[in-house]
Amino acid sequence: MFRFIHAADLHLDSPLYGLRAFEGAPVDRLRAAPRRALENLVDFAIEQKVLFVLIAGDVFDGDWKDYGTGQFFVRQMARLRECDIPVYLISGNHDAQNKMTRALAYPSNVHVFPTDRPDTVRIDALEVAIHGQGFANQSVTDDLSTNYPNRITGWINIGLLHTSCTGREGHENYAPCTIEGLKSHGYDYWALGHIHKREELLNDPWIVFPGNIQGRHAKETGPKGCYLLSVDEQRRITPHFQPLDDLRWESLPVDLSEIETIDEIQERFARQLETLLESCNDKLLAVRVTLCGSTRLHRILRPERDRILQECQATATGIARDCVWIEKVEIQTNLPSDTPTQAEEVSEEVLAAILNVLDQAKQDPNILDGFSMSDVRSKLPRAARNASTDDWLDPSPNLLELAKERLIEVLSGGEPKQ
């Protein structure tokens, strides 16, 4: 019968966090990823000949640096106007944060719902009613859905809402509502926004978070995009997820169990990466590598982290040329249970005294001024002297915590107690 698109959380020109700047990185493409995702959305809408597009808030990402961000969005909406595709959108918390958003003149095919009350747009030719209300300010704590209009009997009713729903980790609890509350309106489809993880909350009626169209950091992994909704002759709605992201963030675990040398890491990493690439359809990837498993290499991985990262980047470049960038290497390994103690015996009093200094240094980094670590090292057992401890000499709190962990590992030959 007809098709329409549900998208949300475009966050146009949002900065992408966590990508290292290094020689050879396609900086321009990385920065432009949110724009390319929007272009992909418009291309897909035109290709599918959809009859309208819904955008459930957060078109923008707070304050713009200039009007270029808004003008780019207007140009993309104008492309849809040329194909007679109307757009219905509501403002989200990030849109409400920006004064320029409210002053932006949209093309004639864009309908923006009011922020002071819910409203209904009727598409008579399709017998479709779209109900929606945007955010008047950044922090809306009321359940906006409670005032949404009654359904129009015999029509397809769609609710457009920017909300945390029942609450989601990592997102502000804005415009909270309940699934039962949404269901009670009798609408056929709820097009939600605000939560960046794709989620189908209910299928009768459909209550859907499409997620954002472009991941922004390493916690927003996997395909990002929109929903294409097909409506058949019986007015049944069938959703289909469509990826739109230009840059994809992925987490890649590499199990080091039974590995004996650090040079073997790249062989396992390469196998895992090749498997990942097969499922990503030539996307530009930002990958966080997590070394895990029980391995006798555990003690040397942190001091060698930068070397491992650079070698992973070289391996990735060799496999996929300019399509993979290593965002970070995390160490989550542990020692095998049968690992023998490697250090001479150290009294508990000596160990406690050193750990006490480190704890004090976390509170007052100046405590280590004039403190000769070479003198300390010369008095450590031979195995401890030979261990690489450069990664715990910096008195910053994070590295001092690492120092504590490394010290216990080296001196006791085991794991730090929790």
Buried (B, 14 or more C-beta within 10 A) or exposed (E): EBBBBBBBBBBBBBEBEEBEEEEEBEEEEBBBBBBBBBBBBBEBBBEBEBBBBBBBBBBBBBEBEEEEBBEBBBEBBBBBBEEEBBBBBBBBBBBBBBEEBEEBEBBEBBBBBEBEEBBBBEBEEBEBBBBBBBBEEBEBEEBBBEEBBEBBEEBBBBBBBBBBBEEBEEBBBBBBBEEEBBBEBEBBBBBBBBBBBBBEBEEEBBBBBBBBBBBBBBBBBBBBBBBBBBBEEEEEBEBEBBBBBBBBBBBBEBBBEEBEEBEBBBEBBBEBBEEBBEEBEEBBBBBBBBBBBBBBBBBEBBBBBEEBBEBBBEBBBEBBEEBBBBBBBBBEBEBEEEBEEBBEEBEEEEBEEBBEBBEEBBEEBEBBEEEEEEEBBEEBBEBBBEBEBEBBBBBEEEBBBBBBBBBBBBBBBEBEEE
